[in-house]
Amino acid sequence: MIVGAFVIPPSIIWDILGAWKMGHIFCEIWQTVDVYAATVSLLNMSAISLDRYLAISDPFGYPLKMTKRR
């Protein structure tokens, strides 16, 4: 969602104009947000994949390990 809201719109403008017209500081901020958003997205997908792997590899023990008892 962050990528769609903050990274893609300036990228589209950059692609249409053919050059960066939004200033050096905004360029640095945009690049930083782009890298962080991509990294966080990748780590999030890795965590979900690990969780699904654990659920599939030990289907009977998974609920006991991951579900908090109340």
C-alpha positions as MATLAB code, in Angstrom:
seq = 'MIVGAFVIPPSIIWDILGAWKMGHIFCEIWQTVDVYAATVSLLNMSAISLDRYLAISDPFGYPLKMTKRR';
ca = [
       0.000    0.000    0.000;
       2.878    2.356    0.767;
       4.385    1.548   -2.614;
       1.107    2.333   -4.363;
       0.581    5.573   -2.475;
       4.069    7.058   -2.248;
       6.377    5.347   -4.736;
       4.383    4.732   -7.907;
       2.843    8.225   -8.487;
       6.226   10.049   -8.600;
       7.574    7.199  -10.726;
       4.747    7.641  -13.232;
       5.398   11.386  -13.390;
       9.096   10.710  -13.898;
       8.337    8.249  -16.708;
       5.933   10.648  -18.449;
       8.210   13.696  -18.237;
      11.389   11.775  -18.977;
      13.309   13.623  -16.266;
      13.021   14.251  -12.530;
      11.375   17.678  -12.083;
      10.457   17.515   -8.382;
      13.674   18.659   -6.726;
      16.750   16.990   -5.307;
      15.472   16.626   -1.721;
      12.201   15.002   -2.792;
      14.220   12.700   -5.060;
      16.292   11.543   -2.077;
      13.169   11.055    0.065;
      11.428    9.172   -2.747;
      14.398    6.845   -3.278;
      14.629    6.161    0.459;
      10.918    5.352    0.744;
      11.175    3.160   -2.364;
      14.037    1.095   -0.933;
      12.493    0.792    2.541;
       9.058   -0.132    1.189;
      10.516   -2.815   -1.076;
      12.632   -4.223    1.759;
       9.742   -4.298    4.219;
       7.509   -5.925    1.614;
      10.105   -8.619    0.953;
      10.594   -9.298    4.676;
       6.825   -9.449    5.188;
       6.427  -11.999    2.389;
       9.302  -14.023    3.849;
       7.648  -14.074    7.275;
       4.327  -15.172    5.765;
       6.102  -17.887    3.753;
       7.877  -19.176    6.858;
       4.599  -19.229    8.772;
       2.858  -21.164    5.984;
       5.795  -23.591    5.745;
       5.587  -24.298    9.468;
       1.827  -24.813    9.209;
       2.193  -27.288    6.331;
       5.200  -29.189    7.677;
       3.662  -29.791   11.132;
      -0.130  -29.445   10.793;
      -1.002  -30.942   14.178;
       1.704  -29.203   16.197;
       1.357  -25.816   14.528;
      -1.787  -24.701   16.385;
      -0.191  -25.651   19.685;
       2.959  -23.658   18.912;
       1.379  -20.575   17.356;
      -1.962  -20.151   19.117;
      -1.903  -18.320   22.438;
      -3.868  -19.990   25.173;
      -6.332  -17.836   27.087;
];
